[in-house]
């Protein structure tokens, strides 16, 4: 495959990967129960998709996805680890680029290889910007003098105190994710389908009940009314912390 064809195909493949990769990863994690295995199998799935499609325009995902959904029996787990679109996309592009003979440039490579790798890098940067915008699409800020309740996807409600701010992407994902930027917010989650709330202290997973977060410049306070809550700290080595009903924790921020 020449450089121009590869680049054109890659630009067609990027939106498909963004749309389907979180679903594929979540399914594979539920089947295998191991994050590293799920990430590798997710990459393998999209490499097969890439290899099978001569022209990605008009390619239907239904057939490939239906085959995948039939694979394996889901494990007993409710938590799906975060899936970093940008990092996993970069790894995928490097792999299919290498298979196509378009490996990263070395002193022995031709000028054409350098130019091609520059094109791939440009596509990666564009994709990274695209991914980075997803959390900024919808902005909820209570600028009134009273608490306001907002309806979110999946039947979730968020009650924001005056001056509170959260953001979330326009695309509905599973689990639903929001960023709490400032203030006090009470969330009500009606089902087992969790919400992930990203904060400076880590990601809070909440489901089946109500809970409150208050974020200031120096402190994150979490109060659990009747929900199922787990806090995943930013440090990868740290273990998730369960927060029982009728309990409150406070975390000092750096």
N, C-alpha and C positions, 0 to 999 in steps of 0.2 A: 504494500500500500504506500503510495507516494505521500509526501508531506501535505499537499493541499487537500487530498481526499481524507486523510486522517483528521486534519483540523476541522474540516466541514462536518465529518461524522461526529467528532467530539462535541461540537457545539449543539448538535441535535440530541446527543446522549445526555448532556448535563441536566436539562429539565426533567427527563425521565428518572435519572438517578435521584435528584432532589425530591421528587414526588413519592417514589416507591421505596427508597432504601430504608427509611426509619421503620416502615411496616415490615419489610423483609427481615431486618435485624431483630425486631421485637418478636416475630414469629419464631425465628431460629433460636433465640434465647429461651423462649418458653418450651421449645422442643428439647433442647440440649442442656439447659440450666447452667451453661458456662459462657462467660462473656467473651473470652478469647476465641473459643470455638465458633460462637455465633458471628463474630466479626469476620473471621476467616471464611466461613461458609457464605456469608453475605457477599463478600468480595468475589468469591468463586461464582456465585449466582450471576452477578453482573458481568463478569468476564464471559460466561457462557452466553448471556444475552447479547453482549457486544459481538461475539464470534458468530452467532447465528444470524445476525441481521446484516444483510448486505447494504440495505438502505433503510435507515431508521424512520424515515418519513412514513407515517401511516401504520407503523408497527403496533399491533395490539398487545397490551400487557396481559390480557385475560388468560391466554393459554399458558404462558409461563408461570403466572402467579397461581392459577388453579392447580397446576402440578405441584408447586411448592407447598400450598396449603394442605395438600393431602399427605405430605411427608411427616411421619413421626406422630407421636402422641405428646400433647403439651404437658410440661411438668407443672407441678403444683407450686407456682410462684406468681405473685401479684406485682412484684417490683421489676421493672425493666430498666437496666442501666442507661444512662444518657448516651446518645449516639451523636458523635461529633461529625457533622456533614463535611466540614471543610477538610479535616485530617483524613477521613476515610476516602473522600473524593481524590485527594492528592495521591494517596497510596494506590488507588485504582488506576489513575491516569498513568502513573509511573510504570505500573505493571503492564498495561495494555500497550503503552508506548514502547517498552522494551521488547515485548513480543512482536511488535510491528517493525522492529529494527530501528527504532528511533530512541535509542538509549541516551541518557544524559551525556553531554559532550565531554571528551577527554582530549588531551593534546594531540592524539592521533586522528580524531574525528575531523571530517571535512567542515568547511564553512557552512554548508547546507545543514549539517546536523546542529550546529550552533543556532542557526536561524530557526530551525524547526523546534528546538527545545525552548527557544524564546517564545514562540507562538503558544506552545503548551503551557508555559509559565503564565502567559497573559490570560489564557482561558482559566487557569487555576485562580488567578487573582480576581478575575471578574466573578467567578463562582463564589469566592470567599466574600466579596462585597455583597453579592446577592443573598448569601446565607446570613451575613451580618445584619442585613436590613430586616430580617423576618421578625425580630423581636420589637422593632420600632414601628410597625405598621399601624397598630391601634393603641391609642394612648387614653387612659382613663385617669382624669385628674379632677378631684372634687374641689372646685373653686367657690363653692357656696359656704354659707355660715352654718349649715346643718349636715348631718350624716346623710349620705345618699346610697341607695342600693342599686347595683348594676347586674343585669343578667349576662352571664358568660356562656360559652358553649357547654354542651353536655349537661345542661340543667343546673350548673353551678351558679351561685350568687356570691357577689362580693359587696359588702357594705363598707364604704370608705368614709372615714372621718374628714372633716374639713382640712384641706391642704395635703391630703394623701394622693399618691400617684403610683399607678402600675401600668405596665405595657405588656402586650402580647401580639403574636403574629396573626395575620389575616387567615392563614391556612390552618384549618382544624387538624390537630395532631392527637395521637394517642400515645401516652397520656397528654392531657392539655397542660401547657406550660405558660407561666406568667413570670414577669420580673417585678418584684416589689422595690420601688425606688425610694419611697419615703412615706412616713405617716403610719396610720393605724388602719388595719383592714381586717374585717371579720368575714371568713369564707364559710359557706354552707355547701357541702358536697353530698348529694343525695344517694349515691350508689357506691359500689365497689370500684368503679372506674376512678383512679386517683387523679389528683391535680399535683403538679410539681411547681413549687414556688421558689424561684431563685433569689437568694439574698447574699449580702457580703459575707455571711457566716457559713454559707452552704445552701444545699437544696432541701426544702421541706416537702415530704410526700404526705398528702392528706386525703382521706376518704371516709365515707359513711359518717358524716356528722359535721359539727361546727367547731371552728377554732379561730383564734385571733393572733395576728402578728402586729407588733409595733416596732418600727425601724426609725432610729434617730442616727445622728452622726456618730454616736459613741456606743450605742446599745441596740441589740435585737432581743425583744421579749416575745416569747411564744406561750400562749395560754390555750390549753386544750379543754374544750367543754365536754364533748362526747364523741369525738372523732378518733380514728386510727391514724396516729402520726408517727413519722420517722424522720429524723434529721440526718442528712448525709453531709458531713463536714467537707470543706474544700480539700483538705489533705487526703490524698488517695489511700494512705496507710491507715487512716482513722476509721473506726467502725461506726456503723449507723447507730444512732441513739433513739430509742423509742421513748415517746412522751405519753404517759398514761392519761386517761380522762381525769379531769378536775385537777390537773397539775400545771405548773407554770415554770418555765426556765428563762434565764436571762444570760445573754452572751455578750461580753465586752468586745467591741470592735477595735482593731488597731488604729 
